[in-house]
Amino acid sequence: MAKGLDIPLTKVYSVATFFKAFSLVPRGRHLISVCLGTACHVRGSDKVLDKIERDLCIKHGGTTTDQKFSLETVNCVGACALGPMVMIDDEYHGQMTAEKVESVLAKYA
Ligand code: FES
């Protein structure tokens, strides 16, 4: 890519690693973002994250071996009153609980 753009490889690398929208490793078809911001954290988002990690057998920052899901954490998605919040692709899932995780993930499997 650097050759095609006629810029140093270090410039491409710095952009690719600075913006969270870019990834140097392949991502899953669906991106799950679990909010760990203060409002969501006090309502139990850590338990939701644990459940998703166990169900998908990955840790946050990882991608399932079938490339269906990538899992990340975020600090706030701007819907604190509905926390704990989980975003899957562009869909918001508010008032998430560990018990709801399985049924929500099933919609994307
Ligand atoms: S802290 Fe989770 S949406 Fe704001």
Residues whose N, C-alpha, C, O or C-beta is under 5 A from the ligand:
A	BS01	FES	C35 G37 T38 A39 C40 N75 C76 V77 G78 A79 C80 G83 M85
